[in-house]
Structures are given as structure tokens and as C-alpha cells.
Amino acid sequence: MPLYYDHMYWIGFDIGSSSIKVALIAADTGAVVDLVQEPSTEIPINAPAIGWAEQNPELWWTYACRGVQRILSNNNLADHTIKGIGISYQMHGLVIVDKNLKPIRPSIIWCDSRAVDTGEKLFQSAGKEKCIDRLLNIPGNFTLSKLKWVKDNEPENYQRIYKFMLPGDYIALRLSGECTTTPSGLSEGILWDFKEHQIAKWLLEEAGIDPSLVPEIRPSFSEQCRVGKKGAEESGLPEGIPIMYRAGDQPNNALALNVMEPGQVAATGGTSGVVYAVSGQQTTQEHTRINSFAHVNHTSDTARIGKLLCINGTGIQYGWIKNELTQGLSYDHMNQMAEKVAIGSDGLSVLPFGNGAERMLENRGKGSRILNLNFNVHKKSHLFRAALEGIAFAFVYGMEILQNDGVDIGSIKAGNDNLFRAGIFSKTVATLSNSRIDMVETTGAVGAARAAAYAYGYFANIGEATSTDAVQLTYEPENNINEYQEAYHIWKDALNEYMD
């Protein structure tokens, strides 16, 4: 293995709920040098009660350290070649620490739903119009509501809190020994007042939360803290290097795809689907169906709001069909069979909403549906196409909600995932949204490392940092839009019946 002593590098973390990814990029070009994932199996999620989801934040730190040590070992890197760190993390989680900076209880993570009622009561007591106008959201089941739940249900734990933080803030704490956070992070926890450009003290007061529990606030792109002696000893990283960037996974995924300005959209199609659109408007009228957060480049002078729409039932539906109905067919084979069926699947429609309550459907969760099935016409290939079309139609429906909230959709960038590699899915979305889709091979950890290098001054902009990423596939709108629109209208009619 060659030695790279003459080069400089940046480390990026992506702190997920299933695994921790660590990336190494070259400081001068932004090119990916190495990427590792820990552990080899998924990190356990504990469910002490129905609807709860918790993780031990110490596990994130353990696997982050293992990932760093593998990166350093794989590449024979000298300490002085690592310039600094960027951090991406699972959004909306809550970590509380005591005066010794030790976690008081397991983290209440993003998919935990225990605080739904708490958030709704806070929304009512704080004032609906005030929340929507100033927070661009309802408190919902986000970080503040989870903290309020701890206060109401675990008062002995609340009394011990020195600071509360998000998952990425905790990793920065373990590296540096300092409790810090960002405006973008506070906005995802529904703690940021967009009118006053500061923490929403009025909401903390309404919740009975002491404002002193909020960590020090640092800009997303800035020297937020530096690796301390203990953090260096445990991680293997050099003492004194800066943490220059921090953001939640969806804003960071957008950054990794160079989605930074109004009209640009980042999309992902994994188990669930996300459409994340950047807007220059600091308003919302779709607060019950989407969320609006401070994008990583949002400032008091230049609004950059990330409008996030999540669809629970996307890839999980196609995966269910594969696992339960195909006797071992691969996704590629399923896609090839589906391609032989005409647009609209000969009238067969699939509603993919079988993975819990859908926020974009105002929290309805009646389960997935297959409609207009004709035993004399439809075969497995029709079901495969109808499933892909149904997921695509759900994405398009979500984009219409975003457009109703003032978003201009100009272009779409997506990670190189299975759904977007399915031509039927991507062509349907591109045609109905009249947008080109570019698929780019990148990851959140790589994006975080590049963002840190940009914040330090290595690149003039994020586009320059991501210039080494090749576009893997491009989908342009098809000419036969009428056929797509006819199929979409049939699907929407089915959706309207579903909603009644």
C-alpha cells in the first residue's frame, strides 16, 4: 500500500441508525479515497414499548472510532495529513447528557413516535398560527417534543440534564469535549425561530424547558470545535483538528448532490422515499404534509429552506413483492418483465402506502392496495410495472404538494439507488414532473467530508468540491406525456377513493 504523506485529507462521518459510514477524501480535489461502514450487521434498535425506538449513543461512537481506525490503517495515513472533520447524522433524535457529559438515557431516535401527543398539545398551547409563521412547522414528533416527553414522564432524568443535543452533536461532543449545535440542527428539532433568527425561546418557555440546556450554537460551515485529547486517544484522529461542518442526513444528502439553490431537488428511493426541495421562500401552507427546515446554507439574509416530503411506502413495497411473490427473481429481472407492459399497466393500479401512516396523506395509514385487477388480463409483469408506477406516482403527487408550497422544481438529483435505476420509475417521474433526473454516485459521509473542506476554504463552492462525481444515469422527460398523464389520473382517482 502506498504512503500518502504528501497529500492532505478530510474525514466525513454519516451517523445512521443502521450503520456508521466514514469517508476519506482528498483535500485538493474532493475525490473519494476510501469509504468504510461499521458494523457489518445493523446497529440494534430497542423498542421498550410499542411505537418506541431507542439506541445507545455509545454504540455510534464505538463504530465511528472503528471506522476511523480502519480508514487510517487501510491507507497508511500519517496523523498530520488529516485536516479536519465533517459530520452528517440521523435527524430528529434526542440525546441528553449530565454534567459529566455522559448520556443519561438511551437516545430517542427519529422513528420513535411516543411524543406525537406531546407535540400536538404543545402546538395547541403555543398557538397554531405562531408556530407555522415562526417555526414553519408544527412541533410534531421532533426533538423538542421528545425532550418535553422526558420532562413530563421521566422528571428524575430531566433534572439531571446538562445539555440536550442531536445525534451529530453527540459525536462532536465525544470528539471535542464541547457541547455545540447548529441553526440547521435546531430547526430540524423544531426549535428555531425563522422570524427572529434565533432559538425559539417562547416555545421552550411554553414547554417548560430551561433555555440553558441548549448547546452553544455554531454556523453549519464554521470551526465548530476541535478534537480534544480524549477524543483523539479513543478515535485515533489527531488532536486539535477542527470539526468544520455538521448537518442532518437529508440536508446533507442534498449538499452531497450539490442541491443548494431554489428549484433544485434531491430525491432518494430506499425503503422509504424522500423528496427534498430547496426554496427561497420562508413561508409554508403545507405544514401538515411536509416539513420545512433551514438548509445548510440558510442565513438571515438569504433564505434557503429545505422542504422535505417523506413517503413511507416506496422501496419497501417493491421489496415485499420481490420477497413474497417472485420465487427469487432479481430486481433487474422484475424490471425487465415490467418493461414489456404498456404504460398504465393495462389499468392495474397500486397504492404503495403500506408502511404506516403517511404524513403527505395527512397521517392516513390504511395499507397498500391493488386495484382493478383482472384475472384474464394481468400477469406478474403487470403487477411489477404497476408497483413501480404507483411509487413514481406517489413521488409526483408529493412534488405537487411541494409546488403548492411555493417550490419551483427545475432539476432532480438522486443517489444511485435501486428505485432510480429502474427505468420505468425514473422515466415516469421525469415525464410527469417535466424534469431531468441525474443520478450521481455519492454518499452522506463523502458529502460531509467535502463540506468540511469547503468550510475550511479548499473549494470556492460545493459544486467545485463535488466535481469529481460522475453522473451515472440521466433520464429526460418522454415525448408521450399523454399516456403517462392518463395513467396518473387513474391512479389519482384511486387515491381519492382511498382518502375518503
C-alpha positions in Angstrom: 0.0 0.0 0.0 1.5 3.4 -0.9 2.1 6.1 1.6 0.3 9.4 1.1 2.4 11.7 3.3 2.5 14.4 0.6 -1.3 14.8 0.5 -3.9 16.2 2.8 -7.3 14.6 3.6 -10.7 15.2 5.2 -12.8 12.7 7.2 -16.6 12.6 6.9 -19.0 10.7 9.3 -22.5 9.6 8.5 -24.2 8.6 11.7 -27.1 6.4 10.7 -29.5 4.3 12.8 -28.5 1.2 10.9 -24.7 1.8 10.5 -21.9 4.4 10.7 -20.1 5.3 7.5 -16.7 7.0 7.5 -15.3 8.6 4.3 -11.8 9.9 3.4 -11.5 12.5 0.6 -8.5 14.2 -1.0 -8.4 17.8 0.2 -7.2 19.2 -3.2 -9.7 17.5 -5.5 -12.6 16.2 -3.3 -12.1 12.8 -4.8 -13.1 9.8 -2.7 -10.1 7.9 -1.4 -11.8 5.4 0.9 -15.2 4.6 2.4 -15.9 2.1 5.2 -19.0 1.1 7.1 -19.4 -0.2 10.7 -20.7 -2.6 11.9 -21.1 -5.4 9.3 -24.6 -6.1 10.7 -27.2 -3.4 11.6 -27.0 -1.5 14.9 -29.8 -2.7 17.1 -32.8 -0.5 17.7 -34.5 -1.2 21.1 -38.3 -0.9 21.5 -39.2 -0.9 25.2 -42.8 -0.2 24.2 -45.0 -0.2 21.1 -44.0 2.7 18.9 -40.8 3.4 20.7 -37.3 3.3 19.2 -34.1 3.9 21.1 -30.4 3.4 20.6 -27.4 3.6 22.9 -25.4 6.6 21.6 -22.2 5.0 22.9 -22.6 2.5 20.0 -22.5 5.3 17.5 -19.2 6.4 19.0 -17.7 2.9 19.2 -18.5 2.2 15.5 -17.3 5.7 14.4 -14.0 5.1 16.1 -13.7 1.7 14.5 -14.4 3.2 11.1 -11.7 5.9 11.5 -9.2 3.3 12.6 -9.9 1.2 9.5 -9.6 4.2 7.3 -6.2 5.2 8.8 -5.0 1.6 8.6 -6.2 1.0 5.1 -4.4 4.0 3.7 -1.2 4.2 5.9 -2.0 7.8 6.8 0.2 9.9 9.0 -1.6 11.9 11.6 -0.6 15.3 10.1 -2.3 14.5 6.8 -5.8 14.7 8.3 -7.0 18.3 8.1 -10.4 18.0 9.7 -13.9 16.6 10.0 -17.5 16.9 8.8 -20.5 15.2 10.3 -23.8 14.0 8.9 -26.3 12.3 11.1 -29.8 10.8 11.5 -32.3 13.6 12.0 -34.7 14.4 14.9 -33.1 12.2 17.6 -32.7 13.3 21.2 -29.6 12.7 23.3 -29.4 14.1 26.9 -26.2 14.3 28.9 -25.3 15.1 32.5 -22.6 17.4 33.8 -20.0 14.7 33.2 -21.1 14.7 29.6 -22.4 11.1 29.9 -25.7 10.0 28.4 -28.5 9.9 31.0 -30.7 7.5 29.0 -30.7 5.9 25.5 -31.3 8.2 22.6 -34.9 8.6 21.5 -34.3 8.3 17.7 -36.1 9.6 14.6 -38.6 6.7 14.2 -39.8 6.8 17.8 -43.5 8.0 18.0 -44.0 8.4 21.7 -44.1 12.2 21.6 -46.9 12.6 19.0 -49.5 13.6 21.6 -47.0 15.8 23.4 -46.2 17.7 20.2 -49.9 18.2 19.4 -50.6 19.6 22.8 -47.6 22.0 22.5 -48.9 23.1 19.1 -52.3 23.9 20.6 -51.0 25.7 23.6 -48.2 27.7 21.9 -50.6 28.8 19.1 -51.1 27.3 15.7 -50.5 30.5 13.7 -47.5 31.4 15.7 -45.9 28.0 15.2 -46.5 27.9 11.5 -45.4 31.5 11.0 -42.2 31.3 13.1 -41.2 27.7 13.1 -42.5 26.8 9.6 -43.7 23.6 11.2 -45.8 22.1 14.0 -43.8 20.8 16.9 -44.9 17.3 15.9 -42.8 14.2 17.0 -39.5 16.0 16.8 -36.6 16.7 19.2 -38.3 19.3 21.3 -41.4 17.2 21.8 -39.2 14.2 22.7 -37.5 16.4 25.3 -40.8 17.6 26.6 -41.9 13.9 26.9 -38.8 13.2 29.1 -39.7 16.2 31.3 -43.3 15.0 31.7 -42.6 11.3 32.1 -39.1 11.0 33.4 -38.7 14.0 35.7 -35.7 12.5 37.5 -33.8 12.2 34.2 -34.9 15.7 33.2 -33.5 17.1 36.4 -30.0 15.6 35.6 -29.8 17.2 32.1 -26.8 19.5 31.5 -27.4 19.7 27.7 -29.7 18.1 25.1 -28.5 17.5 21.6 -29.0 15.8 18.3 -27.1 12.6 17.3 -24.4 14.5 15.3 -23.9 16.9 18.2 -23.1 13.9 20.4 -20.4 12.7 18.1 -18.9 16.2 18.0 -19.1 16.2 21.8 -17.2 12.9 22.0 -14.6 14.2 19.6 -14.1 17.6 21.3 -15.5 17.5 24.8 -17.7 20.5 23.9 -21.5 20.7 23.6 -22.3 22.5 20.4 -25.1 22.6 17.8 -26.2 24.4 14.7 -29.2 26.5 13.5 -30.0 23.9 10.9 -30.0 21.2 13.6 -32.2 23.3 15.9 -34.6 23.8 13.0 -35.0 20.1 12.5 -35.7 19.7 16.2 -38.4 22.5 15.7 -36.5 24.8 17.9 -35.6 27.6 15.5 -37.5 30.9 15.1 -37.1 31.9 11.5 -38.5 35.4 12.1 -36.1 36.2 14.9 -33.2 34.1 13.5 -32.6 32.6 16.9 -33.7 29.8 19.1 -37.4 29.8 19.8 -37.3 30.8 23.5 -41.0 31.4 23.6 -41.6 27.7 22.6 -39.1 26.5 25.2 -40.9 28.6 27.8 -44.3 27.1 26.7 -42.8 23.6 27.0 -41.2 24.4 30.4 -37.7 23.7 29.1 -34.8 25.6 30.5 -33.0 27.5 27.7 -29.7 26.9 29.4 -30.0 23.2 28.3 -29.4 24.3 24.6 -25.8 23.8 23.5 -23.6 26.6 22.1 -24.8 27.5 18.6 -22.3 27.5 15.7 -22.9 28.0 12.0 -23.1 24.9 9.9 -20.0 25.8 7.9 -17.5 27.0 10.6 -14.9 25.9 13.0 -17.4 24.4 15.5 -14.9 22.8 17.9 -11.6 20.8 17.8 -10.7 17.3 18.6 -9.6 17.1 22.2 -7.1 14.8 23.9 -9.6 12.1 24.9 -11.4 12.2 21.6 -8.0 11.8 19.8 -7.0 8.9 22.0 -10.2 7.0 21.5 -10.7 7.7 17.8 -7.2 7.6 16.5 -7.6 11.1 14.9 -5.0 13.8 15.6 -5.7 16.1 18.5 -6.5 19.7 17.5 -8.0 19.2 14.1 -11.3 21.1 13.6 -14.9 20.0 13.0 -15.9 22.3 10.2 -19.4 21.1 9.3 -22.5 19.4 10.7 -25.9 18.7 9.3 -28.8 16.2 9.4 -28.8 13.4 6.8 -31.4 14.8 4.4 -29.9 18.4 4.2 -26.5 16.7 3.9 -27.7 14.3 1.2 -28.8 17.3 -0.8 -25.5 19.0 -0.3 -23.7 15.8 -1.4 -25.7 16.1 -4.6 -24.9 19.8 -4.9 -28.6 20.8 -4.3 -28.2 24.2 -2.8 -30.4 26.7 -4.6 -34.1 27.2 -5.2 -35.5 25.0 -7.9 -33.1 22.2 -7.2 -34.4 18.9 -5.7 -32.7 15.9 -4.1 -34.5 12.6 -4.1 -33.8 9.2 -2.5 -35.7 6.0 -3.1 -34.7 3.4 -0.5 -37.0 1.6 2.0 -38.9 4.9 2.1 -38.7 7.8 -0.3 -37.7 11.4 0.2 -38.1 14.5 -1.9 -36.0 17.4 -0.5 -36.5 20.7 -2.4 -34.7 23.9 -1.8 -36.9 27.0 -1.7 -36.1 30.7 -1.3 -39.4 31.3 0.5 -39.6 31.4 4.2 -43.2 30.5 4.4 -45.4 27.4 4.3 -49.0 26.4 3.8 -48.4 22.7 3.7 -47.2 22.2 7.3 -49.4 19.2 7.8 -48.0 17.3 4.9 -44.4 18.4 4.6 -41.7 19.8 6.9 -39.6 23.0 6.3 -36.1 23.2 7.7 -33.1 25.5 7.5 -31.0 24.2 4.7 -27.2 24.1 5.4 -26.7 27.4 3.5 -29.6 29.3 5.0 -28.8 32.7 6.5 -30.8 35.6 7.9 -30.1 37.5 4.7 -30.7 34.7 2.2 -33.4 32.2 2.9 -32.7 28.7 1.8 -35.4 26.4 3.2 -35.2 22.7 2.7 -38.8 21.4 2.2 -38.9 17.7 3.0 -41.5 15.3 1.9 -41.3 11.7 3.0 -43.1 8.7 1.6 -43.0 5.7 3.9 -44.2 3.2 1.3 -41.8 3.1 -1.6 -38.9 0.6 -1.9 -40.3 -1.4 0.9 -43.4 -2.2 -1.3 -41.3 -3.3 -4.3 -39.1 -5.3 -1.9 -42.2 -7.0 -0.4 -43.4 -8.0 -3.9 -39.9 -9.4 -4.7 -39.6 -11.4 -1.5 -43.1 -12.7 -1.2 -44.3 -13.2 -4.8 -41.4 -13.8 -7.2 -39.7 -17.1 -6.1 -36.3 -15.5 -6.1 -36.4 -13.1 -9.1 -33.8 -10.3 -9.1 -34.8 -6.7 -9.3 -33.3 -6.5 -12.7 -35.4 -9.4 -13.9 -38.5 -7.9 -12.4 -37.7 -4.6 -14.1 -37.2 -6.3 -17.5 -40.5 -8.1 -17.2 -42.2 -4.8 -16.3 -40.7 -3.0 -19.4 -42.7 -5.4 -21.6 -46.0 -4.0 -20.3 -47.6 -0.8 -21.7 -47.7 2.5 -19.7 -50.6 2.3 -17.3 -50.2 -1.5 -16.7 -53.5 -2.2 -18.6 -55.5 -0.4 -16.0 -53.9 -2.1 -12.9 -53.1 0.4 -10.1 -51.1 0.0 -6.9 -51.2 2.4 -4.0 -47.9 1.9 -2.1 -48.9 3.2 1.3 -48.4 0.1 3.4 -45.7 1.2 5.7 -47.5 3.1 8.4 -49.3 6.5 8.5 -48.3 8.7 5.6 -47.6 12.3 6.5 -48.2 13.5 3.0 -51.7 11.9 3.2 -52.3 13.7 6.5 -51.3 10.7 8.5 -53.7 8.2 6.9 -52.4 4.7 7.0 -55.0 2.3 5.5 -52.5 0.0 3.9 -51.4 -0.7 0.4 -54.0 -1.5 -2.3 -54.0 -3.3 -5.6 -56.9 -2.0 -7.8 -58.6 -3.1 -11.0 -57.0 -6.5 -11.0 -58.4 -8.5 -14.0 -57.6 -12.3 -13.8 -57.9 -12.6 -17.6 -55.5 -9.8 -18.4 -53.0 -9.2 -15.7 -49.8 -11.2 -15.1 -46.9 -10.8 -12.7 -45.3 -8.4 -15.2 -48.3 -6.1 -14.9 -48.0 -6.1 -11.1 -44.3 -5.3 -11.3 -45.0 -2.3 -13.6 -48.0 -1.1 -11.6 -45.9 -1.2 -8.4 -43.1 0.9 -10.0 -45.7 3.3 -11.5 -47.5 3.5 -8.2 -44.3 4.5 -6.3 -43.5 7.0 -9.1 -47.0 8.5 -9.0 -46.6 8.9 -5.2 -43.4 10.9 -5.8 -45.1 13.1 -8.4 -48.1 13.6 -6.1 -45.6 14.7 -3.4 -44.0 17.1 -5.8 -47.3 18.7 -6.5 -47.7 19.3 -2.7 -44.2 20.9 -2.8 -45.2 23.1 -5.7 -48.3 24.1 -3.8 -46.0 25.3 -1.1 -44.1 27.6 -3.5 -41.4 25.3 -4.7 -40.3 25.6 -8.3 -38.9 22.2 -9.4 -36.3 22.7 -12.0 -34.0 19.7 -11.8 -33.8 16.5 -9.8 -30.7 14.8 -8.5 -30.7 11.3 -7.0 -28.3 8.9 -5.4 -27.5 5.8 -7.3 -30.1 3.6 -5.6 -32.3 0.7 -6.9 -35.5 2.6 -7.5 -34.0 5.3 -9.6 -32.1 2.7 -11.6 -35.5 1.2 -12.6 -36.2 3.0 -15.9 -40.0 2.8 -15.5 -39.9 4.6 -12.2 -37.4 7.3 -13.3 -39.0 7.9 -16.7 -42.4 8.3 -15.1 -41.2 10.8 -12.5 -39.2 12.7 -15.1 -42.0 12.9 -17.6 -44.8 13.9 -15.2 -42.7 16.5 -13.4 -41.1 17.7 -16.7 -37.7 17.5 -15.0 -34.4 15.9 -15.9 -33.1 13.4 -13.4 -29.4 13.0 -12.9 -28.2 10.0 -10.8 -24.9 10.6 -9.0 -22.8 8.1 -7.1 -22.1 9.6 -3.7 -22.8 9.1 0.0 -23.6 11.2 3.0 -20.2 10.6 4.6 -18.4 11.8 1.4 -20.7 14.9 1.3 -19.9 15.8 4.9 -16.1 15.5 4.3 -16.4 17.7 1.3 -18.5 20.3 3.1 -15.8 20.5 5.9 -13.1 21.0 3.3 -15.3 23.7 1.7 -15.9 25.4 5.0 -12.1 25.5 5.6 -11.5 27.2 2.2 -10.4 24.4 0.0 -13.2 25.0 -2.6 -14.9 28.0 -3.8 -18.3 26.3 -3.6 -19.9 22.9 -3.1 -20.1 22.3 -6.8 -16.4 22.6 -7.1 -16.0 20.0 -4.3 -18.4 17.5 -5.9 -17.0 18.0 -9.4 -15.3 14.5 -9.4 -18.6 12.8 -9.1 -19.7 11.4 -12.4 -23.4 11.3 -13.4 -24.2 7.6 -13.7 -27.5 7.9 -15.5 -29.7 10.6 -16.8 -33.4 10.5 -17.5 -35.1 13.1 -19.7 -38.9 13.6 -20.0 -40.5 11.3 -22.6 -42.4 12.8 -25.5 -45.6 10.6 -24.9 -46.6 12.6 -21.9 -50.3 12.0 -22.6 -50.0 8.3 -21.9 -48.3 9.0 -18.6 -50.9 11.6 -17.6 -53.8 9.2 -18.3 -52.3 6.5 -16.1 -51.5 9.1 -13.4 -55.1 10.4 -13.4 -56.5 6.8 -13.0 -54.1 6.4 -10.1 -55.1 9.7 -8.5 -58.8 8.7 -8.8 -57.9 5.5 -6.8 -56.0 7.6 -4.3 -59.0 10.0 -3.8 -61.2 7.0 -3.0 -58.5 5.8 -0.6 -58.6 9.2 1.1 -62.4 9.3 1.6 
